[in-house]
Amino acid sequence: MRIGVTFDLRSEYRALGYSEEETAEFDSEVTIDAICDALEHLGWQPVRIGGVRKLTEALARGERWDAVFNFCEGLKGLAREAQVPALLEAYDIPFVFSDALTMAMTLDKSMAKHVVRGCGIATADFAVIETPGDIEKIALPFPLFLKPAAEGSGKGVNAKSKVNDRAELAAVANELLERFEQPVLVETFLSGREFTVGITGTGADAEVLGVTEIRPLHNYVGAGYGFENKDAGWEDKVDIVRAPAEDAAKAGAVALAAWRALRCRDGGRIDIRYDGEGVPHFIEVNPLAGLRPDHSDLCFIANYEGVSYRQLIGKIMASFDRRNPHLVSRRQAA
């Protein structure tokens, strides 16, 4: 059975003149090769599609697939991660990972925090700045942490993100508004340790794959796991280690509750940070977590748990199969 693979290649966008940071969420050829290899190993026939425009063109030509492994981040708009899922939903083509509603809601970190807080899950107090006029309305206690509301891969998070007074708040907020042309999320700063939780599955079947701790090294930039700490040269900035069992249990419980509250599907990653009292708080979710074998946090987690790359993709696809039993029957009959 044929499975289309949607993706955005970083090299293609870099060739068009986009910067390293602008393309931080996009994928390498290594990642797409690894995904297709794993899918073939599972008995699928991968068909490489590309981004949302190439998907649109293919659908308009009448091309169809039995399923789609959607790994497309999108380039434009606050709901860009929902564009491919929305198209596939319109054409009734089953796809891996979360649906359009969840993708749109989780890309906007403030919307995701509204949902998890409404479900009783701990998350830092927050406010949203949509225009410069909103800055003076912020009434949260300092220090505060600022970032773009709808970016991934640590974009917009740097040495300036933690602010200690109103002058710094105004300067950083105005810079982010101008640079990213989207709302700015303002949170009370959580001073404790940071963890990343890998999750596979959907709903009641979802489970914690493993938990890693993000430990800053001497060259760590700022007070958050931002772009400069994640991209090339990260090895001397951060140590990613397997979380101690007690911390893994605490962080994993919060992450799993948030995963279910946000209706995430199949596999992904949730970031958790302790406050000063050691209470775990939801930071954000990545329902399209990176899958580069030698680089991505979810793959590091899998390695610590003794799960190979093919097995990781297998867990993701097993969740997809549980949601689409008719495809399982067709594969078995083929």
N, C-alpha and C positions, 0 to 999 in steps of 0.2 A: 504493500500500500504506500501511496505517495504522501509525503509530509513536506509541505512548503516551509522554508525557513526565512523569516523576515529579520532584518538587521540593518544597522547603520555602521558602515566601515569608517573608522577614524581617518585612515589614509586618504579616502576619497574627499572628505571634507577639508582635510589639511591642504590637499592639492588645489582646492577652490579658494584658499586663503584664510580659512578659519584658524583661530589660534589654538594652542595646546589646551588652554582652559576651556574654550568654547566647545571643544570636541572631547572633553574629558570623559563624558558618559558613553562615548561610542566605542565600537569594538575593533579588535585586531583580526587579521586573517587567521592568526593562530587560534583564536577563540572559536571562530566559525568552523574552521577545520575540525577542531576537537568535538564540537557539538554534533556535526554531521557524522563524524566517525562513530560517536556513541550511539546515535540514532540508527545508523546502519547495523551496528552490533546488536541492536534490539529488534532488528528485522524490518525496519522502515526503509523506504527509498527517499532520501532527502533531495529536495529540489530547492536550490538557492534562489531566492526572490530578490532580496534587497529591502530598501526602505519603502515608506508609505506611497511615494509616487510610483515606484516600480510595481508595487502591489496593485495600485489603482489601474495602471496600464494593463497589467496582466489580467485582472478581472474583466476589464472592458473588452479585451480580446477573446474572452470566453474561457480563459484558463481556470482550472479548478484543481483542488487537492483534497485528499481524504481528511486531512487535518493540517494545521499550521503550528509550527513551533515559533511563537512570536517573541522575538528578542529585539524589537525595534523601539528605540527611545524617543525618536522624533526630534525635530529641530525647533519648530516654532509653536508658540502658544502655551498657556498655562495648563492645557489638557492634552499636550502633545503625546503623552504616553497612551492616551485613550484612542488615538486616531486609528491605529491598525485594528485594535479590538472592535471598535465601532463598525469599521468596514466589514470585518469578518462576521460580526453578528448580523449585519444587514444581508449578507450573502449566505447565512446559515452554514458557515464553515466552522467546525469545532477547532478550538485553539488552546495551546498550552499557556498557562499562567492566568493572571486575573482578568476580569471583564472590564468593560469600558468605565463603568461607574467607579469601581475600586481604583483603577488606574488614575482617573481624573482626581478623585478625592485624596489619594495618598501622595500624589506629586505636590499638591498644595499642603505643606506641612501644618499650616494653621487649621485647615479643614480636618485633617487627620487627628489633630490634637483635640478639636471640638468633639469628635466622635468618641475617642478613647476616654476623654474626661467624662463625657456623658454616660459612659458605661462603667464608671467608677474606677478606672485605671489611673494610677498616679502618673502625672506629667507636670512639668514645671509650669507655674503661672505664666501667662503670656498675653501679648497684645499684638496688634497688626498695624503697621504704618503704611497707608496707601498713598498719601500725599504729604508734602513737607508740613502742611498745617496740622497733621496728626501727631507730630513729634512732641509738641508741647502738652498734649493730652496724656502722655505716658505717665502713669502714676505708680509703677512698680518700683520696689526698692532696688538700689544698686548693690553690687554690680549686676549688669545685664549682659546678655549675649545676643548679638544680632546676626542674621543671615537672610539671604533671599528666601522668599516663601516657597518657591517652586523650582529649586535646582537640586541636582544630585552630584555625587562624586566630590563633595566638599567645596563646590564652586562658591566663591564669595565668602568663604570662611578663612580667616587669616589672622595675623598678629593683632589686627585692630578690632576683631570681633567682640572681644570682651571690653565693655566700657564701664567706667567708674564714676562718671558724673554727667551732667546734662550737656556740657560742651562736647564731650566725646560722643555722646548719644546723637546729638544733632549732626556732627561731622560725618560719622559713619553711616547713619541713616540716609542722609542726603546723597552720599557717594553711592550707596547701594541702589537707591531709587533711580539715580541717573544711569548707572552702569548697567543694571539688569532690567530696567523698565518693567518692574513688577513689585508687588507689595513686599515689605520687609517684616520678618517675624522677629519679635522682641520677647525674650524669655528671661525669667530670673535665672541667674547663673547657678548651675549645679556644680559644686566644688569637689565631688567625689570621683571615684574610679569609673572608667568607661568600658562597656562590654558590647560585643556583637554576637547576636544569637542567630544561628542558622535554623531554619524551619522547613520541613517538607510536609506535604499533605494539604488537605482542605477540610475546613470545618471540624467536626468531631474527630476526624481521622488525622488531623494535623498533629505533628510531634516535633519536639526539639531535636535537631540533628546534633548540635553541639554548641558550645559557647567559648569564645575567645575574649581575652582581655587586651585592651589597647594600652600599652605602657609607654609613656613618653621617654625618649632618650635625650641626650644633651643638645641635639640639634633640632628638637621638636619646635615647630613654629606656632606661637600663640597658645591659646588655652582650649583648643578644640581640634578634632580629627578632620582637618580641612584639606583643601586641594594640595597644598605644598607638602603635607605629610603623607598623602596617599599616592601621588604620582611618581614619576621616575626619581630615583634616588631616595626612596622612602626608608631604605634599610638603616641609615644612620640617624633617622628621626624617631622611629617608633619600633617597639618590639611587640609582636603579636604572639601571645602565648595562650596555651590552653588554660581556661579559667579554673581556679580551685573549685572543688565539688560544691561547697556551700554557696559560693557566689554564683556558680552556674545554675544551681537550683533556683535561687532567688531571682536572678535575671531572666532565666528561662520561663518561669511562671508568669511574669509580667508580659514578656514578649508573646507567649502563646495566647494569653488573654487578648492582647491587642490584635494579633493576627486574625483571630476569630471575629473580633468586634468589627474589623475593617473588611471582613469577607475576602481575605486574600486566598489565593489558590495555588496549589501544586508545589511551590518552593520559593524561598526568598530569604530576606535578612531583616532583622530589627535591631536598632541601636538602643542601648539602655545605659543610663548613667545614674550613679548614686548621688544623693544629696549629701550634705555634711554629716548627717546622722546615719549614713549607710543604707538609706531606703532607696530601692531601685525605681527609677522613673523612665517612662517611655520617652524617647527622643524623636525617632522617626522610623519609618518602614521603607524598605526597598523591595517592592514586589517584582522587580526585574533586576535582581542582584547580579553583579558581574560573575562571569563564568570562565575567565581566563585561567587556565590550569596553574600557571606559575605566579599569579599575581593577585587574584581576587580573594576577598575575605571569606566568601562562602566555600571556596575551594580549600583555603587554609583550614577552615573548620572541619571539612570532610576529611582532610589528611590526618588531622589530629585524632579523628574518630575511627581511623582505619578504613575509610570509605574511599574507594578509587573514583577517578573521574567518571568512568563508565557507570559505576554503581550509583553515583550521585545523579547523573542524568536518568538512570533507571528508576530511582526513587521519585523523581519529578514526573516521569512518564507513567509510573504506576498510579500516581494520584490522578493524572489526566485520564487514564484508563478507567479508574473507578467512577469518574464523572461521565464517561462515555462508553458504557458497556456494549452498545451496538457496534462500535468500532472493533472491540475485542472479538466479538463473534465473527465479524467479517474477516478479520485477520486470521483467525483460527480456521475459517472455512476456505481461505485462499490456498 
